[in-house]
């Protein structure tokens, strides 16, 4: 595993920011890290990047311990924090060459040129950073995080401040990076999670409350299967309740209903067979799919 966290705990005074957190992330995986403000996301990222020590537990990056081998860990990690710290008086290319020098990279100028092209900074490369828009500053931050070709990328709100066109480009970049690296990123944009992530981890009050694939999470919100159906004809609710495996019928009108089954299996075939048997015409039928936002709200709502 590229990242392995075991029983991680962080206490600030009397506040337990992280409470016995454990998870793993492997190469070629994009892990979305979600949680309300103050849930422990940034604290976890700061421990993994050796900025703050944990109170208890263990964390490893590419086999190196964050406590005893911080230099080796930092060589393996690229980090873009939420508040992108840049030397704003420097020019874009000048700053990136400075970062490449810190990493002691060979062929420094070529590596900087490659990064400028990859994150789309070409037209802005000769400007001072303080003259850039927030979106282009984010691109500079991404370029510095990837400069030394790290195995693990940790990105805290990487698309903050980007316009719609920039969003598409940066999301594609993150998706491409996820094919070869471990990418852990935090965001509050749920559509972004569904578009990019292989797996989602939700943290609330310092504890991991979900850690699974998008599809599994969407099915987890309830143990029910919900279908909305509209018939051409008016249908008696009592008659509908006789459909196999149905636990609840909620009328929307005389001919439209929400049908709920306690089974996780799709009940649309049963509804269709019912309509054929009673010579009813179905105008519309759809299975309700819960979004990551629905799951997030259910798991983090007090």
C-alpha positions in Angstrom: 0.0 0.0 0.0 1.2 3.5 -0.8 -0.5 5.0 2.3 -1.2 2.9 5.4 -2.8 4.5 8.6 -3.3 2.5 11.7 -5.2 3.7 14.8 -4.3 7.3 14.2 -5.2 9.7 17.1 -4.5 13.4 17.4 -5.4 15.4 20.5 -5.2 19.2 20.8 -5.6 20.1 24.5 -9.0 18.6 25.4 -10.1 18.2 21.8 -9.8 14.8 20.0 -9.3 15.9 16.4 -8.7 12.3 15.2 -10.0 9.3 17.0 -8.5 5.9 16.2 -8.5 6.4 12.4 -7.4 3.5 10.1 -7.3 3.3 6.3 -5.2 2.3 3.3 -4.7 3.8 -0.1 -3.0 2.0 -3.0 -1.2 3.0 -6.2 -3.4 3.8 -9.1 -6.3 4.9 -6.8 -8.1 8.2 -6.4 -9.4 8.4 -2.9 -11.9 11.2 -2.1 -11.6 12.4 1.5 -14.8 14.1 2.6 -16.1 15.5 5.9 -17.7 18.7 7.3 -15.5 21.5 8.5 -13.5 20.5 11.6 -14.0 16.8 11.0 -10.3 16.0 10.9 -9.5 15.9 7.2 -6.7 18.6 7.2 -5.3 17.2 10.5 -4.9 13.7 8.8 -3.3 15.3 5.7 -0.8 17.3 7.9 0.2 14.1 9.8 0.7 12.2 6.5 2.9 15.1 5.2 4.9 15.3 8.4 3.7 18.8 9.3 2.3 17.8 12.7 2.9 14.7 14.8 0.2 12.3 15.8 -0.6 11.7 19.5 -0.9 8.0 19.0 -1.1 5.4 16.2 1.0 4.9 13.1 1.1 6.2 9.5 3.3 5.1 6.6 3.9 6.4 3.1 5.4 4.0 0.6 6.7 2.0 3.6 8.3 4.9 5.4 7.1 5.9 8.9 6.0 9.6 9.1 7.5 9.9 12.6 10.9 8.2 12.3 11.5 8.7 8.5 10.0 12.2 7.7 12.6 13.1 5.0 12.0 9.9 3.1 8.2 10.5 3.4 8.5 14.0 2.0 10.4 12.7 -1.0 7.5 10.4 -1.8 4.7 13.0 -1.3 3.4 16.0 -3.2 1.2 18.2 -1.2 -1.1 21.1 -2.1 -2.6 22.5 1.1 -6.0 24.2 1.2 -4.4 27.7 1.6 -1.9 27.5 -1.2 1.4 29.0 0.2 3.3 30.7 -2.7 6.1 33.2 -2.9 3.9 35.8 -4.6 6.7 38.2 -5.4 8.4 35.6 -7.6 7.6 35.0 -11.2 5.9 31.7 -12.1 8.8 30.1 -13.9 11.3 31.5 -11.4 9.3 30.0 -8.5 9.0 26.6 -10.1 12.7 26.5 -10.8 13.3 27.4 -7.2 11.1 24.4 -6.2 12.9 22.1 -8.6 16.2 23.3 -7.1 15.0 22.4 -3.6 14.4 18.9 -4.8 17.8 18.8 -6.4 16.3 17.7 -9.7 18.5 17.0 -12.7 17.7 18.8 -15.9 15.8 21.4 -13.8 14.7 23.7 -16.7 13.2 20.8 -18.7 11.3 19.5 -15.8 9.8 23.0 -15.1 8.9 23.4 -18.8 7.1 20.0 -18.6 5.1 21.0 -15.5 4.1 24.3 -17.0 2.7 22.6 -20.0 1.0 19.8 -18.0 -1.0 22.2 -15.8 -1.7 24.8 -18.5 0.5 27.7 -17.2 2.1 28.5 -20.6 0.4 31.9 -21.1 1.1 32.9 -17.5 4.6 31.6 -16.9 6.3 35.0 -17.2 4.0 36.8 -14.8 4.6 37.4 -11.1 2.5 35.1 -9.0 0.7 38.0 -7.3 -0.7 39.0 -10.7 -2.4 35.7 -11.2 -6.0 34.8 -10.7 -6.9 32.4 -7.9 -7.4 29.6 -10.5 -3.9 30.1 -12.0 -2.4 30.2 -8.5 -3.9 26.8 -7.9 -2.2 25.6 -11.0 1.1 26.8 -9.7 0.4 25.0 -6.5 -0.3 21.8 -8.4 2.8 22.2 -10.5 5.0 22.5 -7.3 3.3 19.5 -5.8 4.1 17.3 -8.8 7.5 18.8 -9.5 9.6 15.9 -8.0 7.3 13.2 -9.5 6.0 11.9 -6.2 4.3 8.5 -5.7 1.6 10.0 -3.5 -0.3 13.2 -4.1 -2.3 14.8 -1.3 -4.5 17.6 -2.5 -6.7 19.7 -0.2 -9.4 21.5 -2.2 -7.4 21.4 -5.4 -10.1 22.9 -7.6 -11.0 25.8 -5.4 -11.3 29.1 -7.4 -11.2 27.5 -10.9 -13.6 28.6 -13.6 -15.6 25.9 -15.4 -13.1 25.4 -18.3 -10.2 25.2 -15.8 -12.2 22.6 -13.7 -12.5 20.3 -16.7 -8.8 20.5 -17.4 -7.6 20.0 -13.8 -10.1 17.2 -13.2 -8.7 15.4 -16.3 -5.2 16.0 -15.0 -6.1 14.5 -11.6 -7.8 11.5 -13.3 -4.7 10.9 -15.4 -2.4 11.1 -12.4 -4.6 8.6 -10.6 -3.7 6.0 -13.1 -0.1 5.9 -12.0 -0.1 7.5 -8.5 -2.0 7.4 -5.2 -4.1 10.5 -5.1 -5.9 11.6 -1.9 -7.9 14.7 -2.3 -10.4 16.7 -0.2 -13.3 18.5 -1.7 -16.7 19.8 -0.9 -17.9 19.5 -4.5 -19.9 16.2 -4.6 -20.1 16.1 -8.4 -16.3 16.1 -8.4 -16.2 13.1 -6.1 -18.6 11.1 -8.3 -16.7 12.1 -11.5 -13.2 11.4 -10.2 -13.0 9.0 -7.3 -12.5 5.2 -7.2 -13.3 5.2 -3.5 -14.7 7.7 -1.0 -13.8 8.0 2.7 -16.0 10.1 4.9 -14.8 11.4 8.3 -17.0 13.0 11.0 -15.9 14.2 14.4 -12.5 12.6 14.0 -13.9 9.1 13.1 -14.1 7.4 9.8 -17.9 6.8 9.1 -17.6 5.4 5.6 -14.9 4.0 3.4 -16.1 2.3 0.2 -16.7 2.6 -3.6 -19.1 5.1 -5.0 -21.7 2.4 -5.9 -21.6 0.7 -2.5 -22.0 4.0 -0.7 -25.0 5.0 -2.8 -26.7 1.7 -2.0 -25.8 2.1 1.7 -27.9 5.2 2.5 -30.9 2.9 3.1 -31.4 -0.8 3.0 -34.3 -0.2 0.6 -35.0 -0.3 -3.1 -37.1 2.7 -4.2 -38.9 3.0 -7.5 -41.1 5.8 -8.9 -43.8 4.6 -11.3 -46.5 6.4 -13.3 -49.4 4.6 -15.0 -51.6 5.8 -17.8 -54.7 4.7 -15.7 -55.6 5.4 -12.1 -54.6 2.5 -9.9 -55.9 1.5 -6.5 -53.2 1.7 -3.8 -54.5 -1.5 -2.2 -54.0 -3.4 -5.5 -50.5 -2.0 -5.9 -49.5 -3.2 -2.4 -49.9 -6.8 -3.6 -46.8 -6.5 -5.8 -44.3 -9.1 -4.7 -41.7 -7.9 -2.1 -43.3 -4.5 -1.7 -43.1 -2.9 1.8 -44.6 0.5 1.2 -46.7 2.4 -1.3 -46.7 6.2 -1.3 -49.2 7.9 -3.7 -48.1 11.0 -5.6 -51.4 11.2 -7.6 -54.1 8.8 -8.7 -51.8 7.1 -11.2 -48.2 7.9 -9.8 -46.6 6.2 -6.8 -43.4 5.7 -4.9 -42.9 2.0 -4.3 -40.5 0.9 -1.6 -39.1 -2.6 -1.0 -37.0 -3.7 1.9 -35.0 -5.9 -0.5 -31.9 -4.4 -2.2 -32.7 -6.3 -5.4 -34.3 -4.2 -8.2 -38.1 -4.5 -8.1 -38.9 -3.0 -11.5 -39.4 -6.4 -13.1 -42.1 -7.2 -10.5 -43.8 -3.9 -11.2 -43.7 -4.6 -14.9 -45.2 -8.0 -14.4 -47.9 -6.5 -12.2 -48.8 -4.0 -15.0 -49.0 -6.8 -17.6 -51.2 -8.9 -15.4 -53.7 -6.1 -14.8 -53.5 -4.7 -18.3 -52.0 -1.4 -17.1 -49.8 0.9 -19.2 -46.6 2.2 -17.6 -45.8 5.8 -18.8 -42.6 6.1 -16.7 -40.7 4.0 -14.2 -37.3 4.8 -12.6 -35.2 3.5 -9.8 -34.2 6.2 -7.4 -30.4 6.5 -7.0 -29.0 8.3 -4.0 -26.1 10.6 -4.6 -22.8 10.9 -2.7 -24.3 14.1 -1.2 -27.2 12.2 0.2 -24.9 9.7 1.8 -22.7 12.5 3.1 -25.6 14.3 4.7 -27.0 11.2 6.3 -23.6 10.1 7.8 -22.5 13.5 9.1 -25.8 15.1 10.1 -26.1 15.5 13.8 
